[in-house]
Amino acid sequence: MADKHVIVEQLVKTYPGSGAPSVDHVDFDLEKGEMLALLGPSGCGKTTILRMVAGLITPTSGRIRLDGRDMAEIPVHKRNMGMVFQSYALFPHMSVAENVAFGLEMRGVPKAERAARVERALDLVKLRGYGERRITQLSGGQQQRCAIARSLVIEPQLLLLDEPLSNLDAKLRDEMREEIRDIQARTGVTAIFVTHDQDEALSMADRLAVMSAGRIEQIGTPRQIFDRPATEFVANFIGAGNFLTGTVVEPHQANVPGLGMVVFGLDAPLGKDVRLLVRPHRFTLNGKGENAFEGVVRHLVYRGDTLTLDVDVKDRTFLVDLPTHAGTLPERGDRVTLTVARDDVTVIGTAA
């Protein structure tokens, strides 16, 4: 742990009069150059953590270390962290260049060096030539880039982003995801960002920390979180899923009441009751395999590249996503056979 770039240990925040902590004994660390997403629903404590790391909120207990240095007594302006707020927090009476230069000016950087660094930062975020414009003349995406440039121009040891894409429309969000990730990768800055959007977290972060009620439920790579959720909360929060409860009666086999035998790939103790997860896109239609379930299409929704089905199988309904280019697609009322490979049936809480 000593060589980690960022270390957060047993971090707690309890507000006066609150019966439960907003942040409850949270631990995580980051390597230099890594991007971590704090992901969870509103009120789970993710923004409170970010603000404690930034120095904007004082922890009740716990430690935050940056490059081995305890941040407890370090004021905000001396932490050498850049922060991008949800609202961008740009100064409307200043030009773009003046906004970007603000942190450098506060640090006493000489004017000539300041101008050169601002120019490089604007180039980095694709705002070359926009330096003299007013903030009110920028689009939402351009304001976002300006806020990122202002945070990076000070050459921070840590970049903090609080719901950085929430004010943008869907198309621009997709573009900015790629741009932020690209900028972070090119600069090599270590970053923590807060989001409630699973797609943002999965597509941008090296690792995710999924939070609920002030605690981290699971921390891991996007693939680990999505394919091997540690808890049912994580499985539900990250993507849609079909959940089954069964008892392990043979190695890699569980008896699911009302459905029969379901085969899975991971090990689980004999006699144990398990929760199984099948992601909707893991099903194939009318194939052959160890897990085959006959049912009737009750409802379907066309989503462009995906057809989403509700398929009634005995006493339950499966959610199924099929690619629309996959040959002949079923209609409402059709009888179908759903198949899923054993390796695509996850035992919740079991590591790969």
N, C-alpha and C positions, 0 to 999 in steps of 0.2 A: 504493500500500500504506500510505502514512503516515497516511491518514485512516480506516483500518480500526479497528474497536473492539477486536478481538482479533487478534493476529498470532502464529502459531507458525512458527518458522523452523528447519529442519534439526535437529529435535528427535531426540535419541538417548538411549536408556537401555540400558546393558549391565551386567548383574549380574556380580559377581566369580565366576570359574569357569565362566561361560557361554561357549560357543563362538560364539554368534551374539547380536546385540542383540535385546532384546525390543521395542524401538522403533527403527526404522532410518531416520533422516533424513526425518522427517515434516514437511511444510509444509501449513498451511491458514490461512485468516483468516475473520473474521466481521464483517459489518456490524452496527451497533447495532440491537438488536431482532430479530436473526435467530436461528433455532434450527437447530443442526447436529446430526445424528446420527452418532456413530461406530459403525459396524455391521460385524460380522464374527464368525467362530467363536470359541470359547473359546481363549484363549492367543494371540490375534492382536496383543495390545498395546493394545487400546482403553482398558481400565481403567487401565493404567499411564500412558497419556497424560493421562487425566482427573486422576489423582492428581498428576502432575507440574504440571499447570496449577493445581491447588489448592494446591500447595506441600507435599503430604504425602510426595512422593518427589523426590529431587534428580536432575535430568537429568545424564547423562554429558557431554553437550554440546548446544548449540542455545540458542535464545532464545524466551522467552514474553513478549509485551508486551500490556498492557491499557491502552487509551487512551494509547498512546505511552510508557507507563512500563514499563521493564524489571523483570520480577518476580524476577530472579535473587537479589537480596539481601533480598527482602521476605518476612518470616515469614508463616506461615499466617494468623494472627489479624489481620494488617494488610492482607491482600489484598482485603478487601471483596468476598468471594465467598460465595455460599450454596451448600451442598452437601446433596443428598438421597441418603443411602446406601441400598444394596439392603436392608439390615436395618432401615432407618429410624433406628436409633440414638437412640431416644427414652428418656428417663429414667423408669423405671416408678414411682419413689417420688415423682414430681412430678405435679401436675395438668396438664391440657392447656394451660391458660394459662401455667403456670410453665415448661413446656417451650418454648412459643413465645417467652416473654419472656427466655429464658436468654441469647441472644446480645446483647440490648439491655442486660441487666443487666451483662454482662461489659464492655460499652462505656461503662458509667456513665451511661446514659440516665436522666433523672429519673423517679421512680415514676409521676407523673401522665401524662407523655408515653408512658411504657412501656405503661401500661394502655390508653391510647387506640389506640396502634399495634397492640397485641395484638388488641383488639376488631376493628379494621379488617381485620387479617390473617385472623382467624377468619371474618369475614363473607365475605371473598374466596374462601375455600375451603369455604364452606357448612357451617361448624361453629359458627354463632351459638348460644349457649346451652350449649355443651359445655365452657366454660372451666374449670369446677370438677370435671369428671370426671377420674378416673384413667385413665392410658393403658390399663390392663388392662380397662377397661370399654368400650373402643372396638373396632369391627370392623377388619378388615385395611384396608379402604378408608378408614375414618376415621383410622386411624393414618397412612396415606399422606398424607392431607390435612393432618394435624397437622405432619408432617415438612416438607411444602411450605410451610406457613404459617411455621414456624420459620426456614426459609431465606429467605423473602421479606420478613419483618418488618424485617430489618436493612437493607432497600433495597439489595441487592447490585448491583454493576456487572455481575456475571456469575453465572448460576445453573448449577450442575453437578449432573447427575442420573445416578447409577450404577445401571443396570438397575432403574429405579424401579417397574416393574410385575411383576417376576418372581415375587413372592410372592403374587400375587392370582389368583383363579380366572378362567376365561376370560371370563365375562360382566362381571365387575367390571373386568377389564383393558380391555375395550372401552369401558366407561363412563369410566374414568380417563384413557384416551388423550385423549378429547374434552375432559375437564375440564382436564387439564394444558395442553393446547394453548390452550384458551380463557383460562386464567389467564395464561399466558405472553403471549398476544396483548393482553390487557387491561392488563397491567402494563407491557408493552413491554420487559421484561428480556431481555437477550441470554442465550442458553442453549446448553449442550452436553450432550447425553445419550448414554449408552452403552447399546447393546442388541445382542442377537444375533437379535432377532425382526424379520424383514423387514417384517411388517405394521405393527408399531409405527413403524419408521423411515419407511416410505412414507407413513403417514397423519399423522404428527406433525411431521416435519421440513421446513424450507424447503429444506435441502440435506442430502445424505448423503455421508459419506466411507466407502467400503467398504474394509475392511482385510483383509490376509492376511500372515501371517508378519512382523509388525512394520512393514509398508509400506502406504501408501494405494494401492490398485489404481485407484480412480477416485473423483472427487468431482464432484457435480452435483446437479441437481434430481431429485426422485423420478421424474419422467417421463423425463429424460435417462438416468438409471441403468437404469430398467426397459426402455425402448424402444431405447436405443442403448448397450448395454454395451461398455466399452472392451476387456475381456478375457473369455475364456471362464470364468474364475473368477467374475467379476461376474455374468455371464449365468446361471451355475449357482446362485450363492448367492441371487440375487434372482429368485425364482419358478422354476417348472418350464419346461423348454424342449425342443424337438426340434432336434437339431444335425445339420447336413449339411455334407459337405466336397465342394467342387467346383472346377472350373477355369473362369475367365471366358473364354468363347469369342466372345461378342458383347457389345456394350454392354448392361448390365443383364441378362445371361443367363449362367448357369453350368451346365456339364455335370456332373451328379452321377452317378458310377458306380452302375449298378444301378437308377437312378431316372429318369434322362433330364434334360431341360432344366428348370431352375428360373429363373423370372424374378423379379428384385428391383428395388427402386426407387432405391437409392443408387448412386453411381458407384463403380467399382472398375476397376483397370488390366487391360487385356486380357492374357491369359496367366497372370494371378495365381491361385494357389490360395487359396481363401477358405473361411472357416467361416461358415455361414449358420445363423440362429436363427429358429425359428417358435414363438411362444408357443402353448400348447394352446388357449387361448380364441380365437385368431385364425382357426381353421379354421371353415368352414361345411360343411354336409352336403348332398350331392346338388345342388350349384349348378353354375354354369358360370363359367369364368374361365381365365386364362392358366396358372395352376398347378392342375391337376386330377389327383388320384391315386386310382386304384381299389384298394380293399382289402376285407378281411373283418374284422368285429368279433370279436376274440378274447376280450375280457374287458371287463366294465363294472362300475362302482361308482356307486350312487345316493347323492348327497350332499345331498339336499334341493333346493337351488336349482340344482345342477349335476349333470350326468351325465358321469362321466369314463370315456373309452373307451380301450382299447388296440386300435389298428387295424393289422393286418398289411398292408403294402404292399410287394410283391415281397420283397426280402431284409431289410426293416427293419420296425420297429414304431413307429407314431406315437402320441403321447399327445395326446388330444383332450378338451377340455372344452366341453360343450354346455349351454345353459340349458334347464332342464326344462320351461319354458313354450313351447319352440320347436316346437310342433306334434307330429307323431308321432315318437316316439323309437325308435332302432334296438334290436334285440335281439342277443344273442350269436349269431354265425354269419351275420348279415345281410351282404350285399354292399353297400358304400357307396362314394360318390365324395367324397373330401375336396377342398375348394378353399380357396385362400388368395390374397388380393390381393397384388400385387407390393410394395405399401408396407408390408405386414405381414411381409415376409421381410427380416430384418435381416442386414447384413454386419457381423460382430463386429469392433469396432475402427474402424468408419467413422462419422464424425460426420454428423449430419443437415445 
